[in-house]
Amino acid sequence: MSRFIWPIIILLSAIGAGVVVFQDMSTPIRPILAFWFVLVCPGMALVRLLGLREWVVELMLGIALSISLTTIVAMVTLYIGNWSPPLVLGVLIGISLVGILLQPLTTRLRSAPDASS
C-alpha cells in the first residue's frame, strides 16, 4: 500500500494544480497548490524510480530535483522565446506523469531475478 501513496499524491497534486492554473481560478488555495506541486511533485516522481529505502533522503532529493527541473524548464521556455508560467506547469505535469507511469516498470525490474546467477 505504501508504494502507491506517492503516485496518488503526485497525481492528485498535478490535477489540482492544473485545474486551478489552467482554469484561471482566483482562489486562495491556488498559490499553495501550485507551490506544493512545483516544489515536490516532479522530483518525487523521478526520485521514486531510484528505489531508495530512506524516505527522508528520497524527499530531500525530490525537492532538490523539483527545483532543478522547474528552473531548467523555465529557462528553456525563456530562451526559446515562449515564456509562459502555464506552459512551464504543463511540462512539469507531463514529467510527473511520465515518472508515475514508469514506477511499476522499475519496480518490476528491481524485483526480477538476476539471470546471471
N, C-alpha and C positions, 0 to 999 in steps of 0.2 A: 504493500500500500504506500509506503513512504517514497518509493521511486516514482510514483505518479503525482506526488504533491507539487513539485516544482513545475512540471509541464502544465498542470492545471492552473497554477498561479500565473505562469507566464502567458498562457492562452487567454485567461480572463483579463489580465492586465492589458494585453495587446488589444483585445476587443474594447475594453473600457476606454483606453487612451485613444484608440481610433475613432470611437463613436463621439467622444467629446470634442476632439480636434477637427475631424472631417465634417461633422455636423455643425461646427462653429457654435457650440453651446456655451453660453455665458453662465457658468455655474461655479461656485466657489471651489468645487472639488476638481475642476479641470486642471489647474496647475499641479495639484497634488498627484493626480493620476498620471499626468504626463511626466512629471519629475520622477516618480517611482518607476515608471516603465523605462524611461531613458537611463536612469541611474543603475538599475538592477537587471532588467529582463534580457536584453540582447546578450550580455556577457554570460549570464547564468545559463542561458540556453546552449551556449557553446562550451562553457566550462564543464557542464554536466556530461559532455561527451568524453571527458578525460577519465571519469570513473574514480574520482578522488574519494577517499574514505572520511576525511575530516571536513565537517560541514563549515567550520569557521574559515578554513583555507579556501574551500570552494566559494563561499560567499565573498571573501575579500578579493579573490581572483576574478570573480564575476563582476564585481563593482568596478575594478580596475579595467577589465576588458570592455565593459559597457561604456565607460568614459572614453576610452581609446577609440572604440568603434564609432561613437557619436561624433567625436572630433574629426575622425577620418572622413566619415560620410558627409558631414557639414562642410569640410574643406573641399572635398571633391565637387560638391554641388556649387560651391562658391567659385572654384576655379573654372568650371565649365560654363559659368555664367547663368546658372539656373538655380540660384539660391532661393529656397522655399522651405520654411520650417515644416509644413505638412509633408513635403517630399522627403525630407530627412526622416521624419517619423515613419512614413510609409516604408522606406528602405529598412529601417531598424525593425519594424514589424515583420517584414519579409525575412530578415536574418534570423529573428527569433523563431519564426515558424519553421524555417529550414532546420534550425537546431533541434526543435521539438520533434520534428519528423525523423531526424537521424538518430535520436536516442534509442529507440527499440533495436535498430540495426547494430549500433555499437554494443549494446547490452548483450545481444545475441552473439556477436563476435567474441566478446570477452569471455562468455560462458562456454563457448565451443571448445571441445577437447583439442589439445595440440596434436597434430598429425605426425609430428616429428618424433614423438616419444615412443 
